[in-house]
Amino acid sequence: MKPIPGYIEELADRLTASGHLSDPRWRQVLHAVPRHLFAPSLAWVDGGEEPNRLVDRAADEGAWLRAVYADTSITTQFDDGATPLEAGGENYTSSLSAPGIVIAFLELLALNDHHRVLEIGTGTGWTAGLLAQRVGDHNVTSVEIDAALSAGAGENLKAAGRSPRLVVANGADGWPPGGPYDRVHVTCGVREVPYAWVEQTRPGGRIVFPWVPGFAFGHQTRLAVTSGGRAIGRFAGNAGYMMLRSQRFELYAPAVEEDGEQTTTRLDPRTVTGDSYGCDVALAALVPGLTSVEEDTSDGGVRLHLREPDGSWALADYTPGRDHFAVAQAGPRRLWTEVEAAYLRWVSWGSPDRERFGLTITPDGQTIWLHSPDNAINP
Ligand SMILES: C[S@@+](CC[C@H](N)C(=O)[O-])C[C@H]1O[C@@H](n2cnc3c(N)ncnc32)[C@H](O)[C@@H]1O
């Protein structure tokens, strides 16, 4: 087993090569706040397409350290703590996020030494520790909704020699006593940005979060707060995260529902979810509330499931060798019809990339726009 700084240096090199780490100050911070101090001894390591695998520190310390210093997330809670960690499960509710996305978000924050930062979603405390190392313990407040997780984060941070302010509260309300903040850093997925975060950020301050609308993957997002109490910004990259508790999606397994209105389409169902991240943003904006799941079928095809909270659903089947694809839909809305129209609208705009879109938050809600903030596209 090599000394810990060797693992950290290798991780930092990998993150530099992958484009996540460019600021040398974060490399120093990675050394000062070692990730293994925030990882449980029983580590459920993200298996990607495969099931998560359990790595036990007591059984193999070297394997555990390699897993902890890989660019993968480690699940630290299932079912809001109702299921013991050692039992594992499908419903992940807290994690030690993957180093690459953690550093990507920290770089997106563009911190200055004096910045006062609010983190939403303390989890293991690693991000809070990295922030505290960078701007000082007194400048960091981290809010966690789960008291047991917050207490665990306090222990981890103590071991790392850091002591940012930890608060147990609903982060959707921000935390006014610690404000105003120069930066709000949200480490759980958000569909709708709570206006409290805008109110608690200084003019010119930034709010950085994973926008996870439910359709396709999530998007790194950075907003800046205006003097008029609005927050405006753009999307910067990919980000998949566990959701803010009050904004979770109803989890559903792909179901077989054959009794809807039957039609066909010439648009390959695989196109709408696989075309570009710009298309993903457009579809999420134009068909709000839409969630999707793709399922491989036994004949080599792909079944696209679409859902909406009002109970509307649609299935669109790519079947190899066919020119027309079967569609079934039912409920108050015709979701495939809406998705097809939205997709072709995005095509008619010239298929703009994700970087062309942005988001504005006002007291009245959230607007998605194309090219400039005065060109809203969501209904
Ligand atoms: C991906 S984890 C955060 C990872 C963490 N920042 C780290 O460095 O280990 C997301 C966390 O957000 C917390 N969370 C979810 N909803 C919340 C809310 N409304 N307020 C505060 N925390 C919340 C979850 O309990 C979970 O611990």
The ligand as an SDF file (V2000), in Angstrom:
LIG
                    3D

 27 29  0  0  0  0  0  0  0  0999 V2000
  -25.1370   13.8590   -2.9910 C   0  0  0  0  0  0  0  0  0  0  0  0
  -25.3560   14.1320   -1.2880 S   0  0  0  0  0  0  0  0  0  0  0  0
  -24.2440   15.4730   -0.9510 C   0  0  0  0  0  0  0  0  0  0  0  0
  -22.7970   15.1060   -0.9710 C   0  0  0  0  0  0  0  0  0  0  0  0
  -21.9770   15.9640   -0.0440 C   0  0  0  0  0  0  0  0  0  0  0  0
  -21.9550   17.3610   -0.4090 N   0  0  0  0  0  0  0  0  0  0  0  0
  -20.5740   15.4350    0.1330 C   0  0  0  0  0  0  0  0  0  0  0  0
  -19.6180   16.1610   -0.0970 O   0  0  0  0  0  0  0  0  0  0  0  0
  -20.4450   14.3010    0.5770 O   0  0  0  0  0  0  0  0  0  0  0  0
  -26.9100   14.9940   -1.2180 C   0  0  0  0  0  0  0  0  0  0  0  0
  -27.3150   15.3630    0.1960 C   0  0  0  0  0  0  0  0  0  0  0  0
  -28.3690   16.3140    0.1340 O   0  0  0  0  0  0  0  0  0  0  0  0
  -29.1680   16.0990    1.2780 C   0  0  0  0  0  0  0  0  0  0  0  0
  -30.4590   16.7780    1.0920 N   0  0  0  0  0  0  0  0  0  0  0  0
  -31.5020   16.3760    0.3190 C   0  0  0  0  0  0  0  0  0  0  0  0
  -32.5090   17.2610    0.4270 N   0  0  0  0  0  0  0  0  0  0  0  0
  -32.0880   18.2420    1.2700 C   0  0  0  0  0  0  0  0  0  0  0  0
  -32.6810   19.4190    1.7570 C   0  0  0  0  0  0  0  0  0  0  0  0
  -33.9120   19.7650    1.4240 N   0  0  0  0  0  0  0  0  0  0  0  0
  -31.9630   20.1800    2.6020 N   0  0  0  0  0  0  0  0  0  0  0  0
  -30.7000   19.8370    2.9650 C   0  0  0  0  0  0  0  0  0  0  0  0
  -30.0910   18.7250    2.5430 N   0  0  0  0  0  0  0  0  0  0  0  0
  -30.7780   17.9400    1.6890 C   0  0  0  0  0  0  0  0  0  0  0  0
  -29.2690   14.5980    1.3620 C   0  0  0  0  0  0  0  0  0  0  0  0
  -29.6800   14.1700    2.6440 O   0  0  0  0  0  0  0  0  0  0  0  0
  -27.8420   14.1930    1.0070 C   0  0  0  0  0  0  0  0  0  0  0  0
  -27.0610   14.0380    2.1530 O   0  0  0  0  0  0  0  0  0  0  0  0
  1  2  1  0
  2  3  1  0
  2 10  1  0
  3  4  1  0
  4  5  1  0
  5  6  1  0
  5  7  1  0
  7  8  2  0
  7  9  1  0
 10 11  1  0
 11 12  1  0
 11 26  1  0
 12 13  1  0
 13 14  1  0
 13 24  1  0
 14 15  1  0
 14 23  1  0
 15 16  2  0
 16 17  1  0
 17 18  1  0
 17 23  2  0
 18 19  1  0
 18 20  2  0
 20 21  1  0
 21 22  2  0
 22 23  1  0
 24 25  1  0
 24 26  1  0
 26 27  1  0
M  CHG  2   2   1   9  -1
M  END
$$$$
